[in-house]
Amino acid sequence: MDNICNEDKFNEIFRLHAKELHDFLYYKYGFDNNPKDLVQEAFLKLWDNCHKVIPEKARSFLFTVANRQMLNELSRKKTALSYYIKEPRKSHTHESPEYILEEKEYREKLKKGIENLSEEQRTAFLLNRIEGKRHQEIAEMLGISRKAVEKRIYTALRKLKEQVGKIN
Amino acid sequence: MKTDKHIEKWLNGTLSEEERKQFEETEAYKELIKLSDSLKYFKAPDYDTEKELKRFNTNKAKEGRQVKIKWQKTLLRVAAMLTLVVGSYLYYTYFLPETIETSIAESREIILPDSSIVIMNAVSKISYNERKWDKTRELELIGEAFFKVKKGSKFDVKTTEGTISVLGTQFNVKQRKDFFEVVCFEGLVSVQTPFENNELPANHTIRIINGKVFKNQFSEGFEPAWINNESAFTSVPFHQVISEFERQYDVDILPQNVNMDQIFTGRFTHKDMILALKSITIPQNISYQITEDRQIILSGEIE
């Protein structure tokens, strides 16, 4: 009865997992690789296999498929990863131009640092630090142990610290 | 080194209160907070789930995936219908009995699965289950039929008046309104009625007319006359003769001043209606008249 081939059920699954899948793909592979399109692709794959996938397995199916698809994409395009920096809101009018410039430089360094992280470290680190995902959740998404997640996050942070250097 | 340990614990949220206070004093902590705060600029772009879902459903339809699914549904429906049709066909062929009916003036020869032969007289009906025939040789009869049964297991003919059981023989069963007759031509026939059980040897006949049982012996013939397109009667009430006539010729007979219970012995042919009519009326002193709409009026002598 609980078949995801049912359109309503499928939409429900889309609403439940699409954003998370998108964020995951974004942190893992960056902006240039069109995470939104990859989400679409992954869900189309799920729809094609809807009679084979039970609702409980839909999530891991999506993450696995998206991962594989992205890897194909990457090997084809061989593009460098890149991330998009959101411009901070100009709320602090009293900030000096020097400070603003410094901040900008800092963010550029951080961006470079993130881009230079290994894909494994980056995904775990950003999901944890930006999206506030718990270690266990990330472990499930990546299909690795919690301990490995912790190690990746820590290594990522240390690398980033080295990259941005000391800033006063 | 100590800072590294603190950072690790901070990440995992396992710093003790004391460690936290100590750690927050350090330069490393300030760096960490700055870095951590700056990460917000790298947050994944907004994802509009509803908009993406709409896009997804459009893509899905465009790529014909929806059509495919609908086609599958249609296929399922067709399969279900086929199952139903095939299922009921099998049901009718396997579980429901085979039924054969004859109409007025028609006689028909049926070969049963064990190659026993049934010859059906006019306006008769037999039904039997072909699938079960190997286990039980059993059929139901309404009307009249002559049986040539192959030797083998018990062979039952069920009628509303009783059941006729044989092992292998030739016999005729006539079951009509108010008239039941079994004629045995060969072997031994057992006739079971609700009232009694009769053993009928060759050249014997049993009749039940209005609940009365008559047993008789005859000397001639090895098959009933009607097989050779004649109806023969030996001491039968005249209304039975009339009914038989109506079954062999598609006519209505209207008797006027005719004693219908008078006993009749004789025969009539199935091939010539006028001749047949003469055969049954002349011995009884009855005159007949044929109307335009195939009615025959019989008039008895007024005494």
Contacts between the chains, C-beta under 8 A, distances in Angstrom:
chain1	res1	chain2	res2	distance
A	5	B	69	6.5
A	11	B	53	6.2
A	11	B	57	7.8
A	14	B	49	7.4
A	14	B	52	7.8
A	14	B	53	5.0
A	14	B	56	6.4
A	15	B	49	5.7
A	15	B	50	7.9
A	15	B	53	6.7
A	18	B	47	7.1
A	18	B	49	5.3
A	18	B	52	5.8
A	18	B	53	7.0
A	19	B	47	4.7
A	19	B	49	5.4
A	22	B	44	6.8
A	22	B	47	4.6
A	22	B	52	7.8
A	23	B	44	4.5
A	23	B	47	7.0
A	26	B	44	4.1
A	26	B	45	7.2
A	27	B	44	6.5
A	31	B	45	7.5
A	35	B	44	7.7
A	36	B	47	7.3
A	36	B	52	6.5
A	39	B	52	6.6
A	40	B	52	7.2
A	40	B	55	6.6
A	40	B	56	5.7
A	40	B	59	6.0
A	43	B	56	5.5
A	44	B	56	7.5
A	44	B	59	6.6
A	44	B	60	6.5
A	44	B	63	7.1
A	44	B	65	6.8
A	47	B	60	6.1
A	47	B	65	5.9
A	48	B	65	6.5
A	50	B	69	7.8
A	83	B	42	5.5
A	84	B	42	7.7
A	84	B	45	6.6
A	85	B	41	5.1
A	85	B	42	6.7
A	86	B	40	7.7
A	86	B	41	4.9
A	86	B	42	7.5
A	86	B	43	6.6
A	87	B	41	7.9
A	88	B	41	6.5
A	106	B	34	7.7
A	106	B	38	6.5
A	107	B	38	6.0
A	107	B	41	5.8
A	110	B	35	6.9
A	110	B	38	5.5
A	110	B	39	7.5
A	110	B	41	7.9
A	110	B	42	7.5
A	111	B	42	7.2
A	114	B	42	6.3
A	126	B	39	7.3
A	126	B	42	7.0
A	128	B	11	7.9
A	129	B	36	6.2
A	129	B	39	5.2
A	130	B	39	5.4
A	130	B	40	6.9
A	130	B	42	6.6
A	130	B	43	5.2
A	130	B	44	7.4
A	131	B	44	7.7
A	135	B	12	7.5
A	150	B	8	8.0
A	150	B	11	7.3
A	150	B	12	6.0
A	153	B	11	5.7
A	154	B	7	7.2
A	154	B	8	5.3
A	154	B	11	5.8
A	157	B	7	6.7
A	157	B	11	6.6
A	157	B	32	7.7
A	157	B	35	7.7
A	158	B	4	7.5
A	158	B	7	7.6
A	160	B	35	6.2
A	161	B	31	6.6
A	161	B	32	7.6
A	161	B	35	6.7
A	164	B	31	7.9
A	164	B	35	6.3
A	166	B	31	7.2
A	167	B	31	7.0
A	167	B	34	6.7
